[in-house]
Amino acid sequence: MPDASGAEPRFLSPAQVAELLGIEVDEVIALVHDGRLRGSQLGSPPRWRVEYSSLAEYLDAQSEESRRMALWRQSNEASFPEVWGTTPLRRD
């Protein structure tokens, strides 16, 4: 979500992050508490802010996890009887 100057903002509000991810604000705060997003309470009164770079890293990690899960499902569906030792042995 670049600003008018074209530079990325350093911090985003939880509402901005929630909108970008399509989730609720409470879920964004939970991701911060879980350490999956980097955030800080800034200002007076303190309000949560999430680092823009953290959001990009989170999205990259989610994409990688999805890619690995897809590969895992493909490998589970593949049939390799000769590898798994389930082919009958020939006795000549």
C-alpha beads as a LAMMPS data file, in Angstrom:
LAMMPS data file: protein, C-alpha beads

92 atoms
91 bonds

1 atom types
1 bond types

-500.0 500.0 xlo xhi
-500.0 500.0 ylo yhi
-500.0 500.0 zlo zhi

Masses

1 110.0

Atoms # bond

1 1 1 0.000 0.000 0.000
2 1 1 2.387 2.696 -1.203
3 1 1 1.780 6.338 -0.425
4 1 1 1.721 9.175 -2.975
5 1 1 5.534 9.422 -3.081
6 1 1 5.794 5.771 -4.180
7 1 1 7.684 4.714 -1.054
8 1 1 6.302 1.968 1.151
9 1 1 4.951 3.151 4.500
10 1 1 6.933 1.880 7.456
11 1 1 3.882 1.035 9.583
12 1 1 0.295 0.039 8.855
13 1 1 -2.680 0.087 11.168
14 1 1 -4.274 -3.258 12.040
15 1 1 -7.329 -2.172 10.032
16 1 1 -5.173 -1.638 6.931
17 1 1 -3.513 -5.029 7.383
18 1 1 -6.886 -6.683 7.968
19 1 1 -8.238 -5.169 4.761
20 1 1 -5.212 -6.312 2.757
21 1 1 -5.411 -9.862 4.140
22 1 1 -9.208 -10.092 4.123
23 1 1 -9.389 -10.937 7.826
24 1 1 -10.673 -9.267 11.004
25 1 1 -8.660 -6.724 13.012
26 1 1 -8.667 -9.098 16.017
27 1 1 -6.979 -11.727 13.857
28 1 1 -4.252 -9.237 12.917
29 1 1 -3.611 -8.500 16.602
30 1 1 -3.496 -12.263 17.266
31 1 1 -0.884 -12.655 14.498
32 1 1 1.194 -9.948 16.204
33 1 1 0.851 -11.654 19.596
34 1 1 1.824 -14.992 18.023
35 1 1 4.945 -13.379 16.539
36 1 1 3.884 -14.051 12.945
37 1 1 3.698 -10.294 12.262
38 1 1 5.995 -7.694 13.821
39 1 1 4.103 -4.921 15.499
40 1 1 4.445 -2.252 18.163
41 1 1 2.193 -0.044 20.179
42 1 1 3.020 3.504 19.130
43 1 1 1.688 6.953 19.940
44 1 1 -0.336 8.354 22.795
45 1 1 -2.662 6.688 23.484
46 1 1 -0.786 3.619 22.311
47 1 1 -2.172 2.016 19.153
48 1 1 -0.963 -1.075 17.385
49 1 1 1.059 -0.622 14.218
50 1 1 2.384 -3.421 12.023
51 1 1 5.650 -3.129 10.105
52 1 1 5.031 -3.111 6.352
53 1 1 8.070 -5.331 5.743
54 1 1 6.666 -7.830 8.234
55 1 1 3.473 -8.102 6.198
56 1 1 5.473 -8.883 3.051
57 1 1 7.485 -11.540 4.921
58 1 1 4.282 -13.042 6.346
59 1 1 2.734 -13.283 2.867
60 1 1 5.920 -14.875 1.489
61 1 1 5.904 -17.423 4.326
62 1 1 2.225 -18.217 3.743
63 1 1 2.869 -18.724 0.017
64 1 1 5.806 -21.019 0.743
65 1 1 3.748 -23.022 3.248
66 1 1 0.953 -23.430 0.685
67 1 1 3.455 -24.511 -1.961
68 1 1 4.956 -27.119 0.363
69 1 1 1.549 -28.437 1.398
70 1 1 0.557 -28.816 -2.261
71 1 1 3.764 -30.764 -2.938
72 1 1 3.125 -32.914 0.141
73 1 1 -0.412 -33.729 -1.031
74 1 1 0.904 -34.594 -4.490
75 1 1 3.520 -36.912 -3.034
76 1 1 0.922 -38.638 -0.858
77 1 1 -1.296 -39.232 -3.885
78 1 1 1.516 -40.602 -6.020
79 1 1 1.901 -44.349 -6.171
80 1 1 5.409 -45.720 -6.048
81 1 1 4.973 -49.393 -5.192
82 1 1 8.566 -50.213 -6.102
83 1 1 9.790 -47.561 -3.658
84 1 1 7.426 -48.436 -0.850
85 1 1 8.006 -52.155 -1.190
86 1 1 4.410 -53.109 -1.895
87 1 1 5.014 -54.887 -5.212
88 1 1 4.909 -58.640 -5.063
89 1 1 8.305 -60.268 -5.197
90 1 1 8.932 -62.610 -8.114
91 1 1 10.005 -66.047 -7.136
92 1 1 11.494 -67.845 -10.042

Bonds

1 1 1 2
2 1 2 3
3 1 3 4
4 1 4 5
5 1 5 6
6 1 6 7
7 1 7 8
8 1 8 9
9 1 9 10
10 1 10 11
11 1 11 12
12 1 12 13
13 1 13 14
14 1 14 15
15 1 15 16
16 1 16 17
17 1 17 18
18 1 18 19
19 1 19 20
20 1 20 21
21 1 21 22
22 1 22 23
23 1 23 24
24 1 24 25
25 1 25 26
26 1 26 27
27 1 27 28
28 1 28 29
29 1 29 30
30 1 30 31
31 1 31 32
32 1 32 33
33 1 33 34
34 1 34 35
35 1 35 36
36 1 36 37
37 1 37 38
38 1 38 39
39 1 39 40
40 1 40 41
41 1 41 42
42 1 42 43
43 1 43 44
44 1 44 45
45 1 45 46
46 1 46 47
47 1 47 48
48 1 48 49
49 1 49 50
50 1 50 51
51 1 51 52
52 1 52 53
53 1 53 54
54 1 54 55
55 1 55 56
56 1 56 57
57 1 57 58
58 1 58 59
59 1 59 60
60 1 60 61
61 1 61 62
62 1 62 63
63 1 63 64
64 1 64 65
65 1 65 66
66 1 66 67
67 1 67 68
68 1 68 69
69 1 69 70
70 1 70 71
71 1 71 72
72 1 72 73
73 1 73 74
74 1 74 75
75 1 75 76
76 1 76 77
77 1 77 78
78 1 78 79
79 1 79 80
80 1 80 81
81 1 81 82
82 1 82 83
83 1 83 84
84 1 84 85
85 1 85 86
86 1 86 87
87 1 87 88
88 1 88 89
89 1 89 90
90 1 90 91
91 1 91 92
